[in-house]
Amino acid sequence: MVDPGRTLPRLFLGGLAIVAALYLLLNAAFLHVLPLEQIASSKLVAADVATAILGASGGAVVAALALLVVLASLNGNIFVTPRVLFGLARDRLAPAALAGVNPGGTPWVAMLLVGGVAVALATTGTFERLISLAIVWILVIDGWAILALFRLRQREPMAPFRVPLYPWVPLALLGVYGALFVGTAVAQPRLIVQALAVLVGAYGLSWAVEGGNGR
């Protein structure tokens, strides 16, 4: 790759544009087949649309394909999340045991921890609640990441990659995240408290580990 600083952002933005267009077209097709009320109450809209068009067999096929998509998403999470813990442990921001790898270089300790926590959460039977908590965590963590961009721009004004239309693009994204967070707080204040409590606890654990390492 000749100029990754220019080529990679273009690839990412192009991919995002294509995916967004596909999602919009797909939702337009859903609205064309099913009324909005039925879509709002559906647990798997794609399967209901396929059933309306092709009958029960079509719904079953789409449901099976949806499971394959979930497996692909899980594969990505299983690959990435343990390596985040591994990186934290390697930087002495998490227990050193999480930096353990097998002869092939796989962070098996972190993978066992992530898998164990995932299984334990799955057995609670509160899947929808867990999804709601995860969404709040994404809003908060990504929001802080956007704020960090402004700090990085101050510290490294001549960085090799500059966000287009800065600062309006990150400010717009931060505004959207803020609106979603406020809306969730108004509708489900208890959910916000629970999500923030977990984040504060995780930060406290990280602070304790970092302090124990003399950093």
N, C-alpha and C positions, 0 to 999 in steps of 0.2 A: 504494500500500500504506500503510495508516494507521499500523500499529505493526509495522514489520519486526523489531524486537527480540524480539517475542513470536510473530509470525506465521511467520517463517522457521524458527526452531527447531521449531515444531510441524509445519511441512511436511516438514522433514528427518526428524524422528523418525517421522512418519506414513509417509513413503516407505520408510524403513528397515524399519519393521514389516511393511509390505506385501511388500517384497522378501524379507525373512526368511521370512515365511509361505509365499510361493510356492516358495522354495528347499526348505523343509521338506516341503511337499506333493509337490514333484517328486521328492525323494529317497525319500520314502515310496512313491511309485509305482514308482520303479526297484527298490526292495527287494521290492516285491510281484511284479514280473515276473521278475527275475533273482536267482539266489542270490548271497549276499555274496561268495563266492569268485570268481565270474565278474566281479562289479563291480570287485573289487580288482585284477584282472588286465587289465581293459579299458582301452583307450586313448581310447575315445569311448563312454561309457556310453549316452548318449541314442540314438546310432545303433544300438547293440546291442539296446536295448529296442525301438526301432522295428522292427528286423529280426525280433525275436521275435514281435511282434504283427502286423506287416503284410507281412513277407517282405523280400527283398533290396531291393525298390524303396523301401520305407519307410526303410530304413537309409540309402540314397543321398540321399533327400530331406532327412533330418535332418542328414546330414553337410554338405550344401550350405548348409543354414540355419546350421549352426555356423560355417561360413566367413564368412557375412554378419555374424554376431555378432562374430567376430574383427576384421573390417574396421571395424566400428563402434568397437570398442575401440581399434584402431590410430589411427583418426581422432581420437579424444579425446587420445591420447598425443601425436600429431603436433601437435595444436593447443596443448597445454599445455606440454610439455617445453621447446620452444624459447623460449617466453615466460618460463620460469623463468631460463634462461640470459640472456635479454635483460634481465630485471629485475636480475639480479646484476651484469651489465655496466654497466647504467645507474647502479647504486649503487656502482660502482667496486670490486666484489668479484670480478670476472672481467675477462678482457681486453676492452678498450674496443671492439675490432672486432665483438664479439658483439652490441653495441647497434645495429648498422647495420640500417636498415629501407629498404624500397623505397618508391616514391611512394604506394603504397596503405597503408602503415603495417605491412606484414608484416615480421617480423624474419628476413629471408631468410638472413643469415649464420648465425644460430643454427640455422635449419632445415636448412641444408646440413650443418652440423657434426653435428647429431643424426642426420640421414639417413645420412650417411657412416659414422658409428660403428655405426648399426644394421645397415647392409648388411655392414660388415666383420665384425661379430659373427655375423650370419646365415650367413656363408660358412664359419665355423669348424666347423659341423656339431655343435655342442654345445648344442643348444636346451634340453634338459632341465637341463643344468648351469646355463645362463644363468637359467632360471626359478627354480632353487633359490637362486642367488645373489641374484636380485631379491627373493625372499621374505625372505631374511635381512636385506637392506638395508631393506626395509619395516619389519621388526620393530625394527631398531635406530633408524632415523630417526623412526618414529612413536613409539617409546618415549621418545626425547629430547623430542619435541614434547609428550608427556603430562607429562613432568617440567617442561617450561617453563611449563605451566599453573599449577603451584604457585608458581613464581616470579612469574608475572604477577599472581596473586591477591594476593601480598604487596605488589607494587609498585602495583597499581591495585585496591584493595579495593572501590571504588565503580564498577567497570566496568558498562557498560549491560547486558551479558548475563552471567548467572551460571549456571554448570553446575549442573543439578539434582542434589540429593543429594550435593553436594560435601562431603568429598573421596572418598566411597566409590565413586562411579562411575569416576572416573579411576584410583583405586587398584585397583579390580577389573580394569579394562582393562589396566593396567600389569602386574598379576599374571598375566593370561592371556598377554600378550606375553612376559613373563619366562619363564613355563613353556615356551612354544613355543621360545624361544631356547635354554634349557637343554637341552630335549629334542633339538633339532637339534645342539647342541654335543656331546652324548653320542653321538649316532648318527653324525654326520658332522663330526668335529672339523676335518678339513682344509678343508671347505667354509666353516666359520666363520672360519678363519684367512685364507682367500682373500678373503672378503667384507669382513672388517675391514681387511685390507691396502689394498683399493681405497678404502674410506672414509677411512682415514688419509692415503692419497695425495691424495685429493680435498681433504681439509682442509688438507694441506700446501701444495697448489697455491693454494688460496684465501688462505691466510696469506701466501704469497709475493707474490701479486698485491696483496693489501691493504697489505702492507708497502711494496711498490714504489710505491703511490699515496700513501704518507705518512700512512696512517690507522692 
